[in-house]
Amino acid sequence: MGLEERLERLERMINEIIDRIQRIEELLSSISGEEARYASRLIIGLSMPPLYALESARRLISLLHGSFIEVDEISMTILETLSGCEPLNISEITRRVRRLRGRASRRIVRSRLERLVEEGVVKRISRGGRSSYILVNCIDENIDRG
């Protein structure tokens, strides 16, 4: 590969990077403080990719604004954990809550999950004799997409 080809390749790469930066700037200008706070927790605590974390944060805010439940810190962290729309069992939820909060008792996580199921914001799914949990608005999204 000659010098001219390398320079052209380098120019294309720089233009791609500039385009990505512009898209990120546009995205950041549309984010509310609440979305940014939740997204940053998901990015840092659960190593979520930024765009996925932002979608999860928006889903979480939509859920909270659409319901009349009061959530404590542990319940909020459980909702953050489930905001990725991935069905999770109690062990995985507890692990992720621990990553976000630093500590979490499996018993407490289970009791908060049961309350969130009763409140209608989380759905319990039985799969092969094991229970998983998912946000109710994630089920609605999957129906809309399907």
C-alpha positions as CSV (number, residue, x, y, z in Angstrom):
1,M,0.0,0.0,0.0
2,G,1.5,3.3,-1.1
3,L,1.6,6.5,0.8
4,E,-1.3,8.1,-1.1
5,E,-3.5,5.1,-0.4
6,R,-2.6,5.3,3.3
7,L,-3.4,9.0,3.4
8,E,-6.8,8.4,1.8
9,R,-7.6,5.6,4.2
10,L,-6.6,7.8,7.1
11,E,-8.8,10.6,5.8
12,R,-11.8,8.2,5.5
13,M,-11.2,7.1,9.1
14,I,-11.0,10.7,10.4
15,N,-14.2,11.6,8.6
16,E,-16.0,8.5,10.1
17,I,-14.8,9.6,13.6
18,I,-16.0,13.2,13.0
19,D,-19.4,11.8,11.9
20,R,-19.6,9.7,15.0
21,I,-18.7,12.6,17.3
22,Q,-21.4,14.7,15.6
23,R,-24.0,12.0,16.2
24,I,-23.0,11.7,19.8
25,E,-23.2,15.5,20.3
26,E,-26.7,15.5,18.7
27,L,-27.8,12.6,21.0
28,L,-26.3,14.3,24.1
29,S,-28.2,17.5,23.4
30,S,-31.5,15.6,23.5
31,I,-30.9,13.9,26.8
32,S,-32.5,15.1,30.0
33,G,-30.6,15.1,33.3
34,E,-32.7,12.2,34.6
35,E,-31.9,10.1,31.5
36,A,-28.2,10.9,31.7
37,R,-28.1,10.0,35.4
38,Y,-29.7,6.5,34.9
39,A,-27.7,5.9,31.7
40,S,-24.4,6.7,33.3
41,R,-25.2,4.3,36.2
42,L,-25.9,1.5,33.7
43,I,-22.8,2.3,31.6
44,I,-20.5,2.3,34.6
45,G,-22.2,-0.3,36.8
46,L,-23.2,-2.8,34.2
47,S,-20.8,-2.0,31.4
48,M,-23.7,-1.4,29.0
49,P,-22.9,0.3,25.7
50,P,-23.9,4.0,25.9
51,L,-26.7,3.9,23.3
52,Y,-28.2,0.8,24.9
53,A,-27.9,2.3,28.4
54,L,-29.7,5.5,27.1
55,E,-32.6,3.4,25.7
56,S,-32.8,1.6,29.0
57,A,-32.8,4.9,30.9
58,R,-35.6,6.2,28.7
59,R,-37.6,3.0,29.2
60,L,-37.1,3.3,33.0
61,I,-38.2,6.9,33.1
62,S,-41.3,6.1,31.0
63,L,-42.2,3.3,33.4
64,L,-41.7,5.5,36.5
65,H,-43.7,8.4,35.0
66,G,-46.5,6.0,33.9
67,S,-47.0,4.4,37.2
68,F,-48.0,5.6,40.7
69,I,-45.7,3.4,42.7
70,E,-43.2,4.6,45.2
71,V,-39.8,2.9,44.9
72,D,-37.1,2.7,47.5
73,E,-33.4,2.6,46.6
74,I,-33.3,-1.2,46.2
75,S,-36.4,-1.4,44.2
76,M,-35.1,1.4,41.9
77,T,-31.9,-0.5,41.4
78,I,-33.9,-3.6,40.5
79,L,-35.8,-1.6,38.0
80,E,-32.6,-0.3,36.5
81,T,-31.2,-3.8,36.3
82,L,-34.3,-5.0,34.4
83,S,-34.5,-1.9,32.1
84,G,-32.4,-3.7,29.5
85,C,-35.4,-5.9,28.7
86,E,-33.6,-9.1,29.4
87,P,-35.4,-11.7,31.4
88,L,-33.3,-12.3,34.5
89,N,-33.5,-14.8,37.3
90,I,-33.2,-13.8,41.0
91,S,-29.5,-14.7,41.1
92,E,-28.6,-12.5,38.2
93,I,-30.7,-9.7,39.4
94,T,-29.0,-9.9,42.8
95,R,-25.6,-9.9,41.2
96,R,-26.4,-6.8,39.1
97,V,-28.0,-5.0,42.0
98,R,-24.8,-5.6,44.0
99,R,-22.7,-4.2,41.1
100,L,-24.8,-1.0,41.1
101,R,-25.3,-0.6,44.9
102,G,-22.3,-2.4,46.4
103,R,-24.4,-4.7,48.5
104,A,-27.7,-6.5,48.3
105,S,-29.3,-9.4,50.1
106,R,-30.9,-12.0,48.0
107,R,-33.8,-12.2,50.4
108,I,-34.4,-8.4,50.2
109,V,-34.1,-8.4,46.4
110,R,-36.7,-11.3,46.3
111,S,-39.1,-9.4,48.5
112,R,-38.8,-6.2,46.5
113,L,-39.3,-8.1,43.3
114,E,-42.5,-9.7,44.7
115,R,-43.8,-6.2,45.5
116,L,-42.9,-4.9,42.1
117,V,-44.8,-7.9,40.6
118,E,-47.8,-7.1,42.7
119,E,-47.6,-3.4,41.7
120,G,-47.7,-4.5,38.0
121,V,-44.4,-3.1,36.8
122,V,-42.5,-6.3,36.7
123,K,-43.7,-9.6,35.3
124,R,-42.7,-13.0,36.5
125,I,-42.0,-15.5,33.8
126,S,-41.7,-19.3,34.4
127,R,-39.2,-21.0,32.1
128,G,-38.5,-24.6,32.5
129,G,-39.4,-24.6,36.2
130,R,-37.3,-21.5,36.9
131,S,-38.6,-18.0,37.3
132,S,-37.3,-15.0,35.5
133,Y,-38.4,-11.4,35.8
134,I,-38.9,-8.7,33.1
135,L,-40.3,-5.2,33.1
136,V,-43.9,-5.0,31.9
137,N,-43.1,-2.3,29.4
138,C,-40.4,-4.5,27.9
139,I,-43.1,-7.1,27.1
140,D,-45.2,-4.4,25.4
141,E,-42.2,-3.3,23.3
142,N,-41.5,-6.9,22.2
143,I,-45.2,-7.3,21.2
144,D,-45.0,-4.0,19.2
145,R,-41.8,-5.1,17.4
146,G,-43.0,-8.7,16.8
